Amino acid sequence: MKKFAVLTIALLVAGSLSASATVLTGNSNIAQSALIPIPNGSNIGLNGPITWGNYTWSSTNFNSVIGSTSGTGFGNNGYWDSNVGPIIALNSSYDDSGVTDTMTIAFTNPVNEVGDYFNYVAGGSTPTTISVYDSTDTLIESTNLNFLTNGGTNTGEWIGFSETTPISYLTISDNYVAMADPTPEPSSILLLGSGLLGLVGAARRKLAR
């Protein structure tokens, strides 16, 4: 009986020490520091490697892009124009080429959180998968993209990972998938500024009374 109790406690402790893994969705859930900065270089039709900041980007497909702002389409999932900012994109699909291509972002210094803004061509015969790996190339976690947008311009979904195990590699596989790190549109910034000014003005008027 004592041995069973000791084994039970050991299993509970082991479970509590296991690495936690969380898939993040929505811009408000992804820290600014977790976003992947993308160079604005219009590097179109290449497979790397290209080093930028804390990562090296590479792809198994020569039609991939990094830093492009010329726009890209996602079928029924809409279109990204230059306002979304520079993008990283995998211009390949298993349905077209018969092979599964993958882009890899290898971090010079491993991170615990990573995320960005994604869109893809939905409806392929193979999944569009985003995965994170540790320094030994062991899978930490992965998720398949299954969202549908309303087909509008610059629509997509914020997706990220928060891990206790340091992330050394982020991979994105197949089906014309792209990622971006968009900044707020000027109109949004102006609206925010005018709103803050209004609040300040109201506070001053209240104090004056």
C-alpha positions as a printed Julia matrix, in Angstrom:
209×3 Matrix{Float64}:
   0.0    0.0     0.0
   2.85   2.38    0.85
   4.56   1.65   -2.46
   1.33   2.44   -4.32
   0.98   5.73   -2.44
   4.58   6.7    -3.21
   4.08   5.85   -6.9
   0.88   7.93   -7.01
   2.64  10.93   -5.48
   5.57  10.55   -7.88
   3.21  10.54  -10.88
   1.4   13.62   -9.61
   4.69  15.45   -9.12
   5.88  14.44  -12.59
   2.63  15.71  -14.05
   2.96  19.04  -12.28
   6.51  19.45  -13.58
   5.61  18.74  -17.22
   5.94  21.67  -19.61
   2.83  23.76  -20.05
   1.75  24.61  -23.58
  -0.82  27.13  -24.7
  -2.01  28.11  -28.17
  -2.79  31.84  -28.19
  -5.4   33.43  -30.43
  -6.29  37.09  -30.73
  -4.0   40.1   -30.79
  -4.73  40.98  -27.16
  -3.38  37.6   -26.03
  -0.04  37.86  -27.83
   2.6   40.06  -26.23
   4.28  42.66  -28.43
   7.63  41.06  -27.63
   6.38  37.74  -29.05
   5.7   39.14  -32.53
   8.18  38.24  -35.26
   9.64  41.35  -36.92
   9.73  41.03  -40.71
  12.19  42.95  -42.9
  10.74  45.19  -45.59
  12.89  44.02  -48.45
  10.57  42.58  -51.1
  12.6   39.38  -51.28
  10.41  37.37  -53.62
  11.07  33.94  -55.08
  13.72  32.48  -52.79
  14.2   29.94  -50.05
  16.89  31.53  -47.85
  18.46  31.31  -45.45
  17.99  34.95  -44.46
  18.91  36.19  -41.0
  17.01  39.09  -39.46
  17.16  40.12  -35.83
  16.88  37.07  -33.58
  16.01  34.54  -36.27
  17.05  32.88  -39.53
  14.31  32.2   -42.05
  14.45  29.42  -44.65
  12.02  27.51  -46.83
  11.94  24.26  -48.78
  10.18  26.04  -51.64
  11.94  28.54  -53.9
   8.72  30.49  -54.54
   8.55  31.61  -50.92
   8.81  35.29  -49.99
  10.1   37.34  -47.08
   9.67  41.09  -46.78
   7.23  41.42  -49.68
   4.61  44.2   -49.61
   3.17  43.57  -53.07
   0.1   41.74  -51.76
  -1.03  38.13  -51.86
  -4.33  36.29  -52.23
  -5.87  33.48  -50.16
  -8.77  32.38  -52.33
 -12.05  32.61  -50.4
 -10.11  33.74  -47.32
  -9.46  37.17  -48.79
  -6.48  39.23  -49.86
  -3.6   41.06  -48.17
  -2.53  44.37  -49.68
   0.46  46.54  -48.8
  -1.3   47.96  -45.72
  -0.75  44.71  -43.82
   3.0   45.42  -44.01
   5.83  43.11  -45.12
   4.95  39.43  -45.1
   6.52  35.99  -44.99
   4.71  33.57  -47.29
   4.9   30.0   -48.52
   3.64  29.97  -52.11
   3.14  26.24  -52.35
   0.49  23.57  -51.87
   0.57  19.79  -51.73
  -2.39  19.76  -54.09
  -0.32  21.6   -56.7
   3.17  20.18  -56.19
   2.59  16.78  -54.6
   5.02  17.58  -51.77
   4.57  19.31  -48.42
   6.76  22.4   -48.22
   7.78  24.08  -44.97
   9.13  27.43  -43.87
  11.3   27.47  -40.76
  12.16  30.31  -38.4
  15.17  29.32  -36.28
  15.71  31.57  -33.28
  19.28  32.56  -32.42
  18.18  32.93  -28.8
  15.25  30.65  -27.93
  11.99  32.33  -26.87
   9.09  31.28  -24.66
   6.39  33.09  -26.61
   5.99  33.6   -30.33
   3.1   34.69  -32.52
   1.98  36.69  -35.54
  -0.93  37.41  -37.87
  -1.79  34.56  -40.28
  -3.91  33.76  -43.29
  -3.96  30.83  -45.69
  -5.84  29.19  -48.54
  -8.38  26.96  -46.83
  -9.8   23.69  -48.13
  -6.59  21.87  -49.1
  -6.34  18.08  -48.91
  -3.54  18.44  -46.34
  -3.61  20.62  -43.21
  -1.87  23.95  -42.84
   0.17  23.47  -39.69
   2.12  25.79  -37.39
   4.5   24.05  -34.98
   7.13  24.93  -32.38
  10.17  22.81  -31.49
  12.88  22.87  -28.84
  16.65  22.98  -29.41
  16.78  19.2   -30.01
  14.15  19.53  -32.76
  11.59  17.83  -30.53
   8.01  18.94  -31.11
   6.62  21.08  -28.28
   3.23  21.86  -29.77
   1.44  22.35  -33.07
  -1.9   23.6   -34.33
  -3.73  23.32  -37.64
  -5.26  26.41  -39.2
  -8.99  25.94  -39.67
 -10.4   29.46  -39.52
 -12.41  31.04  -42.31
 -12.52  34.79  -42.83
 -15.29  36.83  -44.44
 -13.07  37.15  -47.51
 -12.25  40.76  -46.83
  -8.99  42.6   -47.4
  -6.32  42.09  -44.74
  -8.44  39.61  -42.78
  -6.8   36.77  -40.88
  -6.18  35.5   -37.38
  -3.61  36.18  -34.66
  -2.02  32.91  -33.53
   0.82  32.26  -31.13
   2.34  29.89  -28.59
   3.26  30.37  -24.94
   5.56  27.64  -23.62
   7.64  26.87  -20.56
  10.03  24.92  -22.79
  12.16  27.41  -24.79
  11.19  27.56  -28.47
  14.09  27.22  -30.9
  12.16  26.63  -34.12
   8.83  27.74  -35.56
   7.63  25.96  -38.71
   4.75  26.73  -41.08
   3.7   24.06  -43.56
   1.87  24.19  -46.84
  -1.24  25.55  -48.55
  -0.28  29.12  -49.49
   0.09  30.37  -45.94
   1.45  33.78  -44.94
   2.29  35.66  -41.78
   2.63  39.36  -40.99
   3.23  41.72  -38.09
   0.8   44.53  -38.98
   0.9   47.88  -37.22
  -2.28  49.84  -36.46
  -3.61  51.77  -39.44
  -3.08  55.55  -39.27
  -6.84  56.09  -38.99
  -6.95  53.87  -35.9
  -4.08  55.78  -34.33
  -5.84  59.09  -35.05
  -9.07  57.83  -33.53
  -7.21  56.68  -30.43
  -5.48  60.05  -30.13
  -8.69  62.04  -30.52
 -10.39  59.84  -27.93
  -7.62  60.45  -25.41
  -7.73  64.19  -26.08
 -11.47  64.15  -25.49
 -11.02  62.41  -22.15
  -8.36  64.91  -21.1
 -10.59  67.82  -22.11
 -13.54  66.41  -20.18
 -11.38  65.95  -17.08
 -10.13  69.54  -17.31
 -13.67  70.9   -17.67
 -14.77  68.89  -14.64
 -11.88  70.27  -12.57
 -12.67  73.82  -13.7
 -16.23  73.45  -12.44
